[in-house]
Amino acid sequence: MSRHRNAPPPEAAVLSLRVDLPQGRIGPGKVALLEAIGREGSISAAGRAMGMSYKRAWDLVDTLNQMLAEPVVAATPGGVGGGGAALTPAGEALIRDYRLLEAAAEEAAAGYLASLAARMKG
């Protein structure tokens, strides 16, 4: 069960997964941003929904687009009709693969997390 960086502390132990590749890091924040872009249809709206500036959101998208063989987001420039952004098939695949990896890691770690949590105060 992943959680957003600004979320309240969990009631139980939670595993946070990041993947460090030679090209860079993929973790819960970048994946959540991609999911928000998919919902909102815009980088700026996704950034606002996540409490980050447009520049920060754009920089994260640009980082991902530079890391992968294919762009994860396709942006259309603003103007009279307004701009927008959409996930590419590569972006959708990245989200899917990360969430599947996250679920597998959480399942594998469940017993260890419970054991760690049992040793904590309170």
C-alpha positions, -999 to 999 in steps of 0.1 A, spaced: 0 0 0 19 30 -12 12 65 2 19 101 -9 48 119 7 24 144 25 1 116 38 -3 111 75 18 84 91 4 49 84 -13 29 110 8 -1 100 42 -6 85 43 3 48 70 -5 22 81 23 0 98 12 -32 122 31 -54 141 16 -83 176 30 -90 187 24 -126 219 36 -143 197 62 -161 181 75 -129 155 67 -102 119 57 -105 98 59 -73 64 65 -58 64 103 -64 72 101 -101 47 73 -107 20 92 -87 27 122 -109 22 101 -141 -11 88 -126 -22 123 -119 -13 134 -154 -34 105 -167 -64 117 -146 -60 154 -150 -49 156 -187 -23 183 -179 10 186 -162 1 218 -144 -32 204 -131 -14 172 -120 12 193 -102 -15 213 -84 -33 181 -74 -1 169 -59 9 202 -42 39 209 -65 47 237 -88 44 233 -126 82 236 -129 87 207 -105 62 186 -122 76 194 -157 112 187 -144 101 152 -132 83 145 -164 113 156 -184 136 134 -163 115 104 -170 112 113 -207 151 115 -208 155 82 -189 134 60 -210 138 49 -247 103 64 -254 86 95 -238 62 87 -210 42 119 -215 32 137 -247 24 174 -240 6 198 -264 14 235 -261 -10 259 -246 -28 286 -265 -63 298 -271 -77 262 -266 -53 255 -238 -26 228 -238 -27 194 -222 -7 163 -216 -14 126 -221 4 94 -210 20 76 -239 19 38 -241 54 39 -225 40 59 -196 11 36 -191 35 6 -192 58 23 -166 30 28 -142 17 -8 -147 51 -24 -142 60 -2 -112 27 -10 -95 30 -47 -102 66 -47 -88 54 -27 -58 26 -52 -51 50 -82 -54 74 -65 -30 47 -57 -5 35 -93 -6 70 -107 -2 77 -82 27 44 -85 46 57 -109 72 89 -89 78 69 -56 80 46 -72 106 76 -84 126 92 -50 125 60 -32 135 55 -56 164 88 -45 179 80 -8 178 68 12 208 32 20 212 
